[in-house]
Structure formats: structure tokens, C-alpha cells
């Protein structure tokens, strides 16, 4: 399966002087893939983007048609590469990709670490409200990779699944379960133990499990 490759640098977004690197441009490459991400790609806010656990962002090309069907007024703007991803493909999405899946990306090896958590900058990017909420509701979030082996990648390179751990949890299952009003505690525990899930997500799930345990009457209303 061939990839499309994108990189970008921060620029102003919105009216309050904040920066975002959600705008990406096609990159031919080859570019170096390091533990911190793809050479030439810069994140504006390292608290929520980039770093070892979110080094590379992948968004399914199929998701753009889903977004365009919901928001036809901006269909022309919903083109592959426009939502801030580094990698886009057709043939992989949140239903078919699992936490912990390991892929060869060009000559690098990457592992799925967590879903993307969409924020207000997506609405600002397209100058339309409601897109972020729809992505949250639908689970068409995209996902992040950590880099296990550094290498190089170019547009048109292949991405191939090389390992799926036992007990792997699809991204769609994680997202759907998490967004239940009262999620099943056993399902949450299983997700928390999914091989490869980031420590931040494990803590988030553990905190919610602790809340459910401390509020049994509320959790029984699920």
C-alpha cells in the first residue's frame, strides 16, 4: 500500500495569536524518520503534538469522503493532506488498524500508539464549526505512531503491516468504548492492557476506572 507524505511548519490560526502546523504540504522525500518525527515537519504545540509517542500522524484517505458527505459546503477543501497528517493512505482506517500494530514505513519501523484527539484547530482550519465534534462522535480521528527503528520515507513508498500483537484492540473499539457515557469497566481494563498503548492513555483509562469504582451506583446506570 503506497503512502502520501506531508510535512509543515507552524503559522497563525484563529484570531488569538496561536500557532498551528495543521497546514501541511506534499513532500517528495526521501526524508529522515527519527524518534521525534519526520524531518522538516514542525509541531507548534509540543504538549499535544509530536514527541516520542506521537511522532508521526496517519489519517485515512477514506475519511475525507465521510467528512465531505457531512459537510458538503466545504467538500472542495476536504482534500487528502489537509487535516494535519503526515501520512495518508487508502485501505487503512480506524476499524482495521489496532493499537500496537507495527508497520514498515519506507525503511523505518513504526508502531501505532494512540488515536488522535481532535481539537478546535480543525474547525479553525476549515473556518467551519462542528467538524471537530463530528470527528469525535464518528471516531474518524486518525492515529499516531511511535518510531521503533529510524529510517527514511518518501512519497509513494510502501507501508506494510509486519506484526500485530496478541490481544490487539482496534482503534475504533478504543474510541467507541471510551465515549460511552458509562463504559463497561471490563472493556476499559482490556483496552488499558492493549500492547503498545501510550502511558498517557493508560493513565486516562485507569483514572476513569477509579471513578467508576468510586461511583458504583452511577456506573450501574450504564
N, C-alpha and C positions, 0 to 999 in steps of 0.2 A: 504494500500500500504506500503510495507516494504522498509526501507531505508538501504543504505550502509553508514557507518560513517568513516570519515577520519580526522586525525589531523597531524600537522607537526611543525617543528621548522626551523628557517632560516639557510641557508647556502649560500656560494658564488655562484653567477650566472654571466656568461659572463666573460670578461677579464678586467673589470674596477674596480673590488673590491666591487661591490654592492652585497647586500644580498637579498634573496627571500625565502619565505616559500611556494613556489608553489609546492614543493615536499611534498606530504602527504603519510601517511601510514594508512592502515586499523586499526581501533580502535574497540575493542570489547565493552568496557564500562562495566557498565554504567559510564558516565561522566556527570559532572555538567554543566548545561547550564545556564549561567548568562547573565546579560545585556551586558557584554563585549564580550561574545562569549562562546566557548566550552572549558572546562578545558583541558589543555595540548596542545592546539593549539595556536601558537605564530605567530604574523604578523611582518614582517621585517620593513615595512614602514607604520606606523600608519596614515600617511597623506592620504593614498589612500586605505588602507585595515583596516578592523576591526573598533572598536568603536561602539557606540550605534546604529547607523543607518546601519551598515554593520557587524553585529555581527556574522552571520552565512551565508556561501556561499553554494548555491544549484546549481548543474549542472545536466542537464538531461542526463541520460544514453544513450538515443537515439541519442544525438548529436555526440557521438563518431563514430557511423557508418557514419554519414553525413561527418564528418571530414575525416574519412578513405577513403571514396569514392573520396574526393577531393585530398587527399594526400596519395595515396596508398604506396608510398615509405617509410612511417613511420607508416603504419597501425598497425604493431605489437606493437608499442609504445603507440598507442592511446587506452589505456585501462581505464576503469572507475576508477576515483580517481586520474588521472594523471595530471589534468589541474588546480589543486589547490583548489578543492571544499572540503567542509566539509561533505556535504550530496549529495548522488546521488540516483536517483530512475528511474524506468521505468514506464511511464504513466503520467508524468507531463512534460510539456515543455513551452516555451515562448508563444506559441499560446493559451494554456489552462489555464495559470496562470495569474492573474491580480494583478496590484498594489493594495495594501490594503487587499488582501486575508489573512485570518487568519487561521493558521493550528495548530493542536495539534501535537507536535513533541515529542514522548515519553511522559513524564509528563509535559513538557514545552509547552508554547503557544507562537508562533512566527507569525510575520506579514511581508508580502512582502513589501519592502521599495523602491527598485530601481533595475534596471538591473546592471549587472557588466559591467564596461567599460574596455575591454581587452587592454593590453599594450604589449610592446616589449618583456616582460619576457616570454610570451607564445612561441614566436619564439625561444628565447634562451633556453627555457626548452627542446624543441624538436630538437634544432640545425637545424632549417629549417626556412627560410624566407617565408612570405606570409600567415602564419596561422592566425596571428592577424588580418590582413586585411580581410581575408575571413570571420572570425567570425564577424567582424564589418559589413561587407556587408550582410551577411546572417541573422544576428540577433541571432545566436546561442550563446548567451552571458552568460547564467546563470543569477542568481539573488541573491539578498541579503535579509536577514530577520533582523528585529529588534526583540528583545525578550520582549514580553509583560508580561509573567509570567515565572519566573525561575523554573527550574526543572532538570530532568535527562534524558539522552538519551543513548541508546546502539545500536550497530549494530543489524539489524533485527527488531527494533522497528517499529511501525506503524506511518505514517504521514497521517493526515486526515484533509480535509477542514472543518472548523467549522463555518466560516462566510465569505460572500462576500458582500462588501458594495454596496449600490445602486450607479450606475454611474461608476462602476469599469472599468478600462481601461486595456486590455490585454498588457502584456509586449511587444509582437510583434507589437502592434499598436503604442505604445510609440516609439519603436526603429525605425520602418519604417517611421513614421511621422517626427521624429527628423532628419533623414538622407536624407529627400528630400532636393534638392538644395534650393528651395523656398517653405518651408512648408506652408500649409494653416493656417492662423492666428487663425481662429475659432477652428480648431482642436487642435492647440497648447494650446489655453486657456482651452479647455476641459481637456486636459491632465494635465495642471498645477493645475487644481482643483480636480484631482483624489484623493479620500480619501486615506491617507497613504503615498503619495509620499514624499520623503525626502525634507527638506528645500533647500538643495543644488541643487536638480533638479528643484524645483520650481523657484529658482533664475535664473538658467541657461535658463529656458524657458522664464521667464519674460524679461531677457536681450535680448533674440533673438526677442521677440515680440516688444520690444522697438526699436531694429534695423530695423525691418520690417516697423514699423510705421514711422520711420525717413527716410526711403528709399522707398517710395511708388512706384516709377517707377520701381525699381528693383524687388519689390515683385509682381508687376503685370505681370512680365515675367514668373511666375511660370507655 
